[in-house]
């Protein structure tokens, strides 16, 4: 019995051993099959993957193009700036290190905690900037203590440098860290390695030209992304491509003119735009208050940013392009031209101004702006002395539709097409516009009184300083019109400048030479015996101009506007537009002084100084660094 | 007498001296050669995978030394002694597992270790030997094939340690313990119908068990089915190891020239994923050599098991031999993407852990069982 069991068990065991070996064989073949598939069939595929694994692109950022004025003077360039960078894995005690840096006043105490978080969010071997743009003194202070800060080092990086500080910032724009919004619209591989991108102004509008093409070099990396040298015999072929530097931009801006404009405007809120009427070159573009563009390049702290945004003077607002104001009397030359073109006025006929205008059948009084009386005035006088009563009547005769059609030829109510972004079109009102804008039927009606107001640039009409400068240029060119441009050429690496052709726009047509001459007489009259006579004294060239005063609030009926009693913010805005030399203009200027009061006294002298700077190349006395009381 | 004869007889003398030595040590020559070659192969690869660290090599040599001592010691033990040892070893193992689970050392977020001061030691390793020993000794006293009562007893012996190890969590070791016990049952001649039935029941249990798996374990299974779905997370291991193996091609990139391994792309490259390093640096040929070495060891072990006398010896020996293959297959399978990633080292090649010692101890037992056979035919 025991023997039989033994034999039976032997038999079972033998068969099981056989089955087990069979299974071992099958599984081994399965494994072999998988290995053959991986290593023979898909060899090329996996080889490529392993290549891709260990080669990374190390970006070589292109240097950003310079920005020059029309004579090649450098307005914006690049400079190496020293910054402190920290590598976490090389820093023994991060928090302690940051605290000690704060104790040396190299970083702010309140930044220690957020910096710690930023550093921890990055990879441990990344060199994280913890402080940008160190001063020489700070560099020295760190250098003395350098040995105490393991893992912290000074690195030289290129940043934007502004030799003239805040000069022209609203035209030039600024650069700042690439934001999430930017990432959506840029070519991401092309920006690998770029940390700063143009915002606003020329920096933004000509971003592509300024940025250039980043290069790259392939480097061997390990799984942590760290650059390594391969141990052993195999050296992969590593390629590289040199970056192509961005193009330099030659601006139409004239540095002395810009400086003169900024000095002349002084501490006032306002804007100055100067244009060469012959081609649309923007010779000066000022919006004040302004701000320091280098703040953005190094990264603003929250308090610095809220200081800019919460400032009631709105330094970030580009008043020249985006500030929409009633035009005031600056529109009168266009009104006069309209009247002449439609043969509604006899230029020689004198009308009597007693300071008040009534619409027929209405008792509403339309007052003379300064509350004065001009007596008998003809068309030229009405322009030169800015007689409101004359233009109330003319506007009423023209009617709103003809005014709108005619004024549109001078660029009102539309974008001028300037080559930097952000401009506003202002508003050239029409009954049609009013119907579409307002909901309530009683608000949709265009009243005749609104046409009367339009005659002196009040009411719904709004314009930007840029538009008025453009209008002045079109007036000076007798209808010829060009799109204003801040950039007039591109300079490549060899120093060759490729000029950009001026872009013509429709402008004003069908106006007789006699009519143009009459308007010119009126505008020259303004600076010789009219409202702006003060600026016409002692000139070596003739100026055609027009003052304007835009109401900020409406004076009640039967009340007189008293400049002294009205709070500063409610005072009228002062305008001046003009061009010179009057017969063959080389410069058209628009000046806006917010709450400046009368255009004649506040705005016109500023325009004179801008014209002097450009036409006489009279370098403003304080341009070398001193300051001049406005 | 010619010179050749001299040489021949000298060689013969050396051989017979070696044979006598082996016989005195109760060791098996061919198996020892196979294990030796494998160990040398392993040291070569470890040197490369560890970034040319001689310290790693030295530590492995130390472990091999420990394992060799355990092997020689156990080879001298008689089957009867091992049989009487089995319940005690098993009981001690269970006790240690409970201790580890209760107050075990927390390493890698898992409780597997017992710190003995000098070395950290995984009690679950004991169970890899204790479970088949106890199972075989039980079947030794019963009739083959196992009846239902035996089967239930064996099932309990297997399930208790597996249940203690799996939640540690150490799915790999639990799997190996299960395999070592189950192989005893299979070799004992469990009927195919019963095996089929149990397989079906197991499939049903798997569906239920899915609910009790840790999230990371479920994730491993999901990622195994589609590694590309999580390339930077859980799938990273499999993707990188497949890239390493595949890019090795037929001949490999050369010793210490595997970019995946040398540049840190391959995770756990000197431990669980060392199979991929061999595939990358020595290619398909290197892996075939490795598999042939393993198959030689397995088949020699199975041969030794068939020569052993007595049910206990045969069942235990063949379980040890086949569990070794299960080790290899699970590791190679998971690294090459055939199986889910469970923490099973490549036997005698992977660096670290106490598995080298237990594996060599197992081979010691196996050789001892063979050399202590009663020579029935003589």
Boltz contact constraints between the chains, C-beta under 6 A:
constraints:
  - contact:
      token1: [A, 9]
      token2: [B, 144]
      max_distance: 6.0
  - contact:
      token1: [A, 12]
      token2: [B, 144]
      max_distance: 6.0
  - contact:
      token1: [A, 12]
      token2: [B, 189]
      max_distance: 6.0
  - contact:
      token1: [A, 13]
      token2: [B, 314]
      max_distance: 6.0
  - contact:
      token1: [A, 16]
      token2: [B, 187]
      max_distance: 6.0
  - contact:
      token1: [A, 16]
      token2: [B, 189]
      max_distance: 6.0
  - contact:
      token1: [A, 17]
      token2: [B, 306]
      max_distance: 6.0
  - contact:
      token1: [A, 20]
      token2: [B, 322]
      max_distance: 6.0
  - contact:
      token1: [A, 24]
      token2: [B, 325]
      max_distance: 6.0
  - contact:
      token1: [A, 27]
      token2: [B, 329]
      max_distance: 6.0
  - contact:
      token1: [A, 31]
      token2: [B, 332]
      max_distance: 6.0
  - contact:
      token1: [A, 34]
      token2: [B, 336]
      max_distance: 6.0
  - contact:
      token1: [A, 34]
      token2: [B, 338]
      max_distance: 6.0
  - contact:
      token1: [A, 35]
      token2: [B, 284]
      max_distance: 6.0
  - contact:
      token1: [A, 35]
      token2: [B, 287]
      max_distance: 6.0
  - contact:
      token1: [A, 38]
      token2: [B, 245]
      max_distance: 6.0
  - contact:
      token1: [A, 38]
      token2: [B, 246]
      max_distance: 6.0
  - contact:
      token1: [A, 39]
      token2: [B, 246]
      max_distance: 6.0
  - contact:
      token1: [A, 39]
      token2: [B, 248]
      max_distance: 6.0
  - contact:
      token1: [A, 39]
      token2: [B, 249]
      max_distance: 6.0
  - contact:
      token1: [A, 39]
      token2: [B, 284]
      max_distance: 6.0
  - contact:
      token1: [A, 42]
      token2: [B, 246]
      max_distance: 6.0
  - contact:
      token1: [A, 43]
      token2: [B, 249]
      max_distance: 6.0
  - contact:
      token1: [A, 46]
      token2: [B, 243]
      max_distance: 6.0
  - contact:
      token1: [A, 46]
      token2: [B, 246]
      max_distance: 6.0
  - contact:
      token1: [A, 46]
      token2: [B, 247]
      max_distance: 6.0
  - contact:
      token1: [A, 47]
      token2: [B, 247]
      max_distance: 6.0
  - contact:
      token1: [A, 49]
      token2: [B, 243]
      max_distance: 6.0
  - contact:
      token1: [A, 50]
      token2: [B, 243]
      max_distance: 6.0
  - contact:
      token1: [A, 50]
      token2: [B, 247]
      max_distance: 6.0
  - contact:
      token1: [A, 50]
      token2: [B, 259]
      max_distance: 6.0
  - contact:
      token1: [A, 50]
      token2: [B, 260]
      max_distance: 6.0
  - contact:
      token1: [A, 53]
      token2: [B, 265]
      max_distance: 6.0
  - contact:
      token1: [A, 54]
      token2: [B, 259]
      max_distance: 6.0
  - contact:
      token1: [A, 54]
      token2: [B, 263]
      max_distance: 6.0
  - contact:
      token1: [A, 222]
      token2: [B, 263]
      max_distance: 6.0
  - contact:
      token1: [A, 222]
      token2: [B, 264]
      max_distance: 6.0
  - contact:
      token1: [A, 223]
      token2: [B, 264]
      max_distance: 6.0
  - contact:
      token1: [A, 223]
      token2: [B, 265]
      max_distance: 6.0
  - contact:
      token1: [A, 232]
      token2: [B, 256]
      max_distance: 6.0
  - contact:
      token1: [A, 232]
      token2: [B, 257]
      max_distance: 6.0
  - contact:
      token1: [A, 234]
      token2: [B, 257]
      max_distance: 6.0
